[in-house]
Amino acid sequence: MLIKIDFIKTKTKEELYAQLQKELDLPLHFGKNLDALADVISGEVSLPLKIHFINMDLPQLEDFSDVIGTLKDLNENLEDFQFRYAIRPFGF
């Protein structure tokens, strides 16, 4: 499964977690925090899974650095999980 999160439309962590909850069909009690995200990816969702963050700007890289860090760690430690992110082209 491939999930693309477009950061032109996603501005807050609340929006990000809501979108991931919808795309991954997570239960309503999903904690919407880094620990809960790591737990569901490493044990509750079907793998293989790819999550791609697209159209990020530089301030978003900083604002979402903890989420990016968690997903990068999972990318390194889970064989069937892939995480990528891409910065929005300048002037977009």
C-alpha positions in Angstrom: 0.0 0.0 0.0 1.2 3.5 -0.8 0.0 6.5 1.1 1.0 10.0 -0.1 0.5 12.9 2.2 0.5 16.2 0.3 1.8 19.0 2.6 0.2 21.7 0.4 -3.0 20.4 1.9 -1.7 19.1 5.3 -0.7 22.0 7.6 -0.9 20.6 11.1 0.0 17.5 13.0 -3.7 17.0 13.8 -4.5 17.0 10.1 -1.6 14.6 9.4 -2.7 12.1 12.1 -6.3 12.3 10.9 -5.3 11.6 7.3 -3.1 8.6 8.4 -5.9 7.3 10.6 -8.2 7.4 7.6 -5.8 6.0 5.0 -4.6 3.2 7.3 -8.2 2.5 8.6 -7.1 2.9 12.2 -9.6 2.6 15.0 -11.1 5.7 16.6 -9.0 5.2 19.7 -5.8 5.7 17.8 -3.7 7.9 20.1 -2.6 10.5 17.4 1.0 10.8 18.8 4.4 9.5 17.9 4.3 6.4 20.1 0.9 5.4 18.8 2.0 5.9 15.2 5.2 3.8 15.7 3.1 1.1 17.4 0.6 0.8 14.6 3.1 0.8 11.8 5.3 -1.8 13.6 2.6 -4.1 14.6 -1.0 -3.3 13.7 -1.1 -2.4 10.0 -0.6 -4.7 7.0 2.8 -4.5 5.5 4.3 -3.8 3.0 3.5 -0.1 3.5 5.0 3.0 1.9 4.4 6.5 3.3 5.5 9.4 1.2 5.4 13.0 2.3 5.3 15.3 -0.7 5.4 19.0 -1.3 6.9 19.9 2.1 8.4 23.4 2.6 11.3 24.2 4.8 9.2 25.3 7.8 7.2 22.1 7.6 10.4 20.1 7.7 11.1 21.7 11.1 7.5 21.5 12.3 7.2 17.8 11.5 10.8 16.8 12.3 9.7 14.5 15.1 7.3 12.7 12.9 9.9 12.4 10.1 12.4 11.1 12.6 10.1 8.4 13.9 9.2 7.3 10.4 12.8 7.3 9.3 13.6 5.1 12.3 10.8 2.7 11.3 12.1 2.8 7.7 15.5 1.6 9.0 14.2 -1.1 11.3 11.2 -2.6 9.4 11.9 -4.6 6.2 8.5 -4.0 4.6 8.1 -0.3 5.5 9.3 2.6 3.4 9.2 6.2 4.2 10.3 9.1 1.9 9.8 12.8 1.9 10.2 15.5 -0.7 10.6 19.2 -0.5 8.4 21.4 -2.6 10.2 23.0 -5.6 11.2 26.6 -4.9 8.5 29.1 -5.9 5.7 26.5 -6.0 
